[in-house]
Amino acid sequence: AKIILQSNEDFETKLPIYDNPISYVPFLVPKFIGRPIEKKAYSAQLIFVHEDPLTKERINGSFYGLSGPMKSDLFFEFPLSIKANLAAVKYLVPAIAIMQIFYYDKDHPSNYLHLTRDNKIFISYKEKPIKNNDIEKKIISSLRKFGYLSHSSLCKFPAPGNSFHYAGSVPMKTNPKRYQTTLKGNLWNSDRIFIADSANFPAFPAKNHSYTIMANAMRISEHLKAQLN
């Protein structure tokens, strides 16, 4: 988006930007308290999809063990002194798991980026609170029967930008207009510029999008290969 706006010396146009709102749900599994930390297995073990019965929008969740950086984040949430936390953490870490939930994103007039006169990108993203955390409550209730304990008051809702997932500033359209691309990724008003990453996603599903970017790039490169041949 920055390259395109700079090339057109455009300091006025606002381009859309998408980001996945997220939440974290910590769980305690009492039977794992004091056990050695699992180091050989990859931590993401459970993936789920939930479809809203009214909007038909889907959210996506991933269950992680606490072998990553979130360990230090949760450490400061323990309701003990620092000394007691240090003593408890080695027993509790093997018994703690995190559900990370991704929500979809779509066009919103308050979410945009534009180029400033000093050639920097200014981003405006209005915080969209996750309403009522009903999904989190359902998950907590469903997993309790399997020995995974939590409470909705423990859920965390990070501010925008914490999902590391961004997209949609130069979206694909059937009939592209200014700063949009064709369905083959060809940039508006250009024969030789193609966008092949998440910038041309016309919508943003509720999940980290690495594989989708790869698939999009492969699809567009196959189209270019056919053209060049």
Beta strands, then each sheet from edge to edge (+ up, - down):
strand 1: 15-16
strand 2: 18-19
strand 3: 22-28
strand 4: 46-51
strand 5: 58-65
strand 6: 96-102
strand 7: 112-115
strand 8: 121-124
strand 9: 166-167
sheet 1: 1+ 7- 8+
sheet 2: 2+ 9-
sheet 3: 3+ 6- 5+ 4-
end
